[in-house]
Amino acid sequence: MPPTVKVRRLSREAFLPEQMTPGAAGYDLRACLPDEGRIELPPGGRAAVPTGIALAIPDGYEGQIRPRSGLALRHGLSIPNAPGTIDADYRGEVRVILVNLGDAPVVIEHGQRIAQLVVAPVAPVRMVETEALPETERGAGGFGSTGL
């Protein structure tokens, strides 16, 4: 049985996360802007857009906030910390940090789909300090070291 994520509306005008098709990995999150009605993001601008909901992600899972591909392609909207993480112990409002990487202002309106939520398992690990790490073919090479 899949894990249960409890959703609490913090505003009557908030929308529940919605899976748009049965095979979709993500649940769309919508902006909750009933009073302001809209946020205008200039080129290079950022805003933490409220969703009007709080979540109870089960232990052993995280909520990943990801950009919507259509908004990225059409308007240059992205999430600068993508994927953003909602920890299992966080109970505050889910807000989505959006950045306008396009060359024109973008208006976010109440009810607009702004991001996707993917709930994923988190593998527990134990950190152990050591004097040396096992060798690999790649070694310390990073940032393009394995090719273009």
Residue pairs with C-beta under 8 A, 6 or more apart in sequence:
3 58
3 61
3 119
4 58
5 55
5 56
5 57
5 58
5 63
5 119
6 55
6 56
7 16
7 17
7 53
7 54
7 55
8 53
8 54
8 55
8 56
9 16
9 52
9 53
10 32
10 52
10 53
10 54
10 93
11 32
11 34
11 52
13 32
13 34
13 52
13 110
14 30
14 32
14 51
14 52
14 53
15 30
15 32
15 51
15 52
15 53
15 111
16 53
17 27
17 28
17 29
17 53
17 117
18 27
18 28
18 30
19 26
19 27
19 28
20 28
25 116
25 118
26 66
26 116
26 117
26 118
27 116
27 117
27 118
28 68
28 113
28 115
28 116
28 117
29 51
29 53
29 65
29 94
29 96
29 113
29 114
29 115
29 116
29 117
30 51
30 111
30 112
30 113
30 114
31 39
31 49
31 50
31 51
31 96
31 108
31 109
31 110
31 111
31 112
31 114
32 50
32 51
32 52
32 53
32 110
33 39
33 49
33 50
33 108
33 109
33 110
34 110
37 109
37 110
38 107
38 108
38 109
38 110
39 47
39 49
39 107
39 108
40 105
40 106
40 107
40 108
41 47
41 77
41 98
41 99
41 100
41 105
41 106
41 107
41 108
42 100
42 105
43 76
43 100
43 101
43 102
43 103
43 104
43 105
44 99
44 100
44 101
45 99
45 100
45 105
46 80
46 97
46 98
46 99
46 100
47 97
47 98
47 108
48 95
48 96
48 97
49 95
49 96
49 97
49 98
49 108
49 114
50 93
50 95
51 93
51 94
51 95
51 96
51 114
52 93
53 93
53 94
54 91
54 92
54 93
54 94
55 63
55 86
55 90
55 91
55 94
56 91
57 63
57 86
57 87
57 88
57 90
57 119
58 88
59 88
60 88
60 121
60 122
60 124
61 88
61 119
61 120
61 121
61 122
62 85
62 86
62 87
62 88
62 119
62 120
62 122
63 85
63 86
63 94
63 117
63 118
63 119
64 83
64 84
64 85
64 86
64 117
64 118
64 119
64 120
65 79
65 82
65 83
65 84
65 85
65 86
65 94
65 96
65 115
65 116
65 117
66 79
66 82
66 83
66 115
66 116
66 117
66 118
67 77
67 78
67 79
67 82
67 115
67 116
68 77
68 113
68 114
68 115
68 116
71 77
71 114
72 78
75 100
75 102
75 104
75 106
76 100
76 101
76 102
76 103
76 106
77 98
77 99
77 100
77 101
77 102
77 106
77 114
78 98
78 99
78 101
79 96
79 97
79 98
79 99
79 115
80 97
80 99
81 97
83 118
84 96
84 97
86 94
86 117
88 122
94 117
96 114
96 115
98 108
98 114
98 115
100 106
108 114
138 145
138 146
